[in-house]
């Protein structure tokens, strides 16, 4: 049971209900996952085309940007 329901407070209407059962994944979430998989593939292709230390650093920076985007998207969609 969540702390909001045990204290008598109602959860925000946009937040998922936490009742111990599995949460359904929406098609929008799956679409975003597919987009991020495609982005990681593009970063790996970038690295293959730029096999230098500078290219590796650039690919790492690109990967970090994609990872942050995925992380924040997952955080927002869990609301």
Beta strands, then each sheet from edge to edge (+ up, - down):
end
